[in-house]
C-alpha cells in the first residue's frame, strides 16, 4: 500500500553536538496532526567495512566503546570525510584501524540506525584483495585485529563483546552476497 508522505507544516531546529535536531509539525493524509522529532546528521555519512583477508576470513577490530565502557569487537567503521566517496573512506579507515588497504572495494548497500527518528546512513562496503598498509588515524591506541571465519558467525553473534547492530547485519549481508557471487 502506497501512501502520500505527511505534509510538513513547520520545522524548528536546534544544534546538539554532531547532529541537528528538528521538531516537525506533520499532517498525515487521514487528517491527523502530530509532532515528531528527528536527528539530522551533519556529516557525509559513514562506512562499515567488511575486510576479507581471504575467501573465508574477515578481519574484526577490538576497540574501546565509550557508550558501554568496555572493549567491543566489531567491523572497521568510520565517517566519510568531505570530498570522499564511500570507497575512499572505507580504504582509509581500513588502513587506519586494521593496518590494511584493499585493491577491490564494493559498496553493497546503505544501512540506517534508527530511520524513524534519525537521518544517519552508513554504507556497507566489502573490501577484498587486502595488502598491509597503515595510516595514522584518530584512535587513541592501536586496535587489536582479530581474524574470524565467516563459517563461525553463529558463535560470533552470541558473544557478549560483539553487540553492534551494523556490524552484525553487515557480516550476514556480506556472507550472503559473497555466496551468490562465487
C-alpha angles and dihedrals in degrees: 000000000000119000131185115254116258117267113250109220098176140000124199119183142191134181118245114175113295091352139067111223116213128195110208129201102206136185118199125212091258090059097256115140123209141167116234132181126213137180113227115203115233095202136070096263130261142265130233108199127205101198111196112205088188135340092289106031131074124192115233127186130217114216140159113274108203093191091063098024093231141091112274131197115223148122128298108273142161147139127296109241122222110283095017126118118221088254093054093046091049093052092047094048091047090054093046098045106028104022095241138106125206130227092194122046126173125184105218102182145305125276127202128207104209109348094180090072109004132066097199116126131188123202113225107222129188113210120196140166091046126196130184115268129137128201125188109256138182096265113119091221137021110271121237111243114216121191112216130185114236087220087066098056090117090065093043095052091058097050116115091222095053105069109127110120097212092054093048094047092044093055094051092046092048092048091053092045092049091048091056096046098049 
